[in-house]
């Protein structure tokens, strides 16, 4: 994949006319388009890094660097998306815009027609869409007692005192939740939104810090989930976690009433 990424960057570097970005064109140029040194300056990286990238050598490309490349190479939306896919990274800028669009359109519509509690999480495990049954179940996370801007599942689990009484067998659920989150982070663990979330949780919750440092990794799976609701009492559900087609950054969770 590294060789494909390098070939893609080189092809687009060579198609950028120097004059289009204000560089002089009078001197003799041995290569079409931008020189590697010029692209390096525009992206804030070294010319050696650009050279190694185009040669297919194993180099590390952060989301910030890829964003700089996309801007300097004047990539279209589709080209930018392809660049990030080749590098196996998530574009944070596209992610934010896509989430806003998704929540306003098909994602919200999807969860609203589900009759049991359902919600959609993004890569940071922020709830970006949920239905009324979910709001009635998770009063302090998604419901009328929740705080605007604090609808992150991990923040709810570790920073809200009510979660410890609400989630039955909280210690085990908390352990698995952290291990599942680490598994889903993958290579995106150093992306700014996720990195900032982890740092904030480590700083504010000793329980999260201890579990995160344990380095456990498990797959996010379904199974029995039991809650002690302040009004409805003990409620037990069968959880299903589904990947949305065409949206690898979003995951739909549905809670079905468990058989007695």
Secondary structure, 3 states (H helix, E strand, C coil): CHHHHHHHHHHHHCCCCHHHHCCCCCCCCCCCCCCHHHHHHHHCCCHHHHHHHHCCCCCCCCHHHHHHHHHHCCCCHHHHHHHHHHCCCCCHHHHHHHHHHHHHCHHHHHHHCCCCCEEEECCCCEEEEECHHHHHHCCCCCCCCCCCCCCEHHHHHHHCCHHHHHECCHHHHHHHHHHHHHHHHHHHHHCHHHHHHHHHHHHHCHHHHHHHHCCCCCCCCCEEEEEEECCCEEEEEEEEEEEECCEEEEEEEEEEECCC
